[in-house]
């Protein structure tokens, strides 16, 4: 194998690490959004019960 092919094979997975961080970020944002909606729903229901 040539040095260029070995270098390419070593560098090819690097962009995938950025995808993993993006997916984790979307998961965290989705969880936080769900919790915020849940808290807002509880506040609205509590306010309407009074």
Backbone as a ProteinNet text record, in pm:
[ID]
protein_1_A
[PRIMARY]
XXXXXXXXXXXXXXXXXXXXXXXXXXXXXXXXXXXXXXXXXXXXXXXXXX
[TERTIARY]
83.6	0	87.1	37.2	113.5	86.1	173.4	156.7	29.7	-4.7	-125.8	-250.3	-252.8	-369	-381.1	-270.1	-272.2	-317.6	-268.5	-309.5	-458.3	-507	-649.4	-734.1	-692.5	-768.5	-766.1	-659.1	-651.3	-734.5	-744.2	-816.4	-964.9	-1005.8	-1145.4	-1245	-1217.9	-1316.1	-1330.8	-1240.6	-1246.6	-1378.2	-1435.9	-1563.9	-1676.7	-1667.1	-1771.5	-1773.4	-1660.6	-1658.6	-1739.6	-1738.4	-1819	-1967.7	-2004.9	-2145.2	-2193.2	-2108.8	-2145.4	-2174.2	-2094.7	-2118	-2247.4	-2276.9	-2400.1	-2522.2	-2516.9	-2629.7	-2650.3	-2541.7	-2555.4	-2615.4	-2577.2	-2633	-2781.6	-2824.5	-2967.6	-3043.6	-2985.7	-3051	-3067	-2964.4	-2970.6	-3074.5	-3074.8	-3172	-3314.3	-3333.6	-3467.3	-3514.2	-3425.3	-3460.9	-3496.4	-3414	-3440.4	-3570.3	-3599.5	-3724.4	-3844.1	-3833.5	-3941.5	-3966.2	-3860.6	-3875.3	-3936.4	-3897.6	-3953.1	-4102.6	-4142	-4284.8	-4362.1	-4305.9	-4370.9	-4389.5	-4285.9	-4296.5	-4399.9	-4402.8	-4500.6	-4642.2	-4660.6	-4792.9	-4839.6	-4749.2	-4785.5	-4821.5	-4748.1	-4779.1	-4915.4	-4948.4	-5077.8	-5190.5	-5174.1	-5278.6	-5296.5	-5188.5	-5195.8	-5264.6	-5234.9	-5296.1	-5445.6	-5484.3	-5625.5	-5707.3	-5640.2	-5711.1	-5743.4	-5676	-5697.9	-5814.5
-119.2	0	124.1	224.5	349.2	431.9	523.8	610.5	694.3	733.4	813.5	733	606	521.9	499.3	478.4	458.2	586	699	827.2	850.2	821.5	838	748.1	624.1	531.3	575.2	638	685.8	812	896.1	1023	1012.7	908.8	895.3	892.9	827.3	824.1	955.2	1049.9	1173.7	1250.6	1267	1338.1	1268.1	1138.6	1066.4	1102.4	1141.8	1182	1309.2	1397.5	1519.1	1485	1385.7	1344.1	1291	1218.2	1164.5	1274.8	1380.2	1492.6	1564.5	1575.4	1641	1561.4	1431.3	1347.2	1358.2	1356.9	1372.1	1508	1610.3	1744	1749.7	1687.7	1682.4	1605.4	1498.7	1420.1	1503.8	1575.3	1659.7	1769.9	1835.2	1940.9	1886.9	1768.9	1708.5	1676.6	1625.8	1594.7	1721.3	1824.4	1950.9	2015.6	2006.2	2061.2	1987.1	1854.4	1775.6	1812.1	1829.9	1868.9	2008.1	2100.1	2235.1	2234.3	2156.2	2145.6	2082.1	1980.8	1914.6	2011.8	2087.9	2185.7	2293.2	2339.5	2441.4	2386.7	2261.7	2199.9	2190.4	2152.2	2143.8	2281.4	2385.5	2519.8	2566.5	2536.7	2577.6	2503.3	2373.5	2296.9	2342.6	2374.8	2422.5	2557.4	2646.1	2779.7	2771.3	2680.2	2670.6	2602.4	2527.4	2460.4	2556.8	2670.8	2766	2853.2
0	0	0	-64.7	-68.9	56.8	83.8	201	189.8	67.6	47	82.2	44.4	74.9	225	292.4	437.4	507.4	461.3	518.8	499	381	352.5	441.5	460.9	545.5	691.4	734.8	872.7	894	792.9	806.6	773	702.5	659.7	776.6	889.1	998.1	1076.4	1059.2	1136.8	1122.5	1004.2	995.6	1072.2	1088.5	1161.2	1308.8	1365.8	1505.9	1526.2	1430.9	1440.2	1434	1355.9	1347.9	1482.1	1550.9	1681.4	1780.3	1778.4	1868.8	1833.4	1705.3	1662.6	1707.4	1694.2	1735.8	1885.8	1962.8	2107.9	2143.3	2069	2092.9	2064.1	1953.4	1921.5	2028.9	2078.8	2183.4	2310	2347.1	2467.3	2448.8	2332.1	2305	2307.9	2251.7	2251.8	2392.2	2474.6	2613.4	2690	2674.7	2744.8	2697.1	2567.9	2515	2572.8	2579.7	2638.5	2783.6	2860.1	3000.3	3013.4	2926.2	2930.5	2898.1	2799.3	2764	2878.4	2940.3	3053.1	3170.2	3200.9	3309.3	3277.8	3154.6	3115.9	3124.5	3085.3	3094	3239.3	3326.1	3467.8	3524.8	3485.2	3533.2	3483	3357.6	3301	3371.5	3391.7	3459.3	3603.3	3669.8	3808.9	3814.8	3719.5	3716.3	3685.2	3598.3	3563.6	3672.8	3760.3	3869.7	3982.9	3986.6	4096.5	4072.3
[MASK]
++++++++++++++++++++++++++++++++++++++++++++++++++

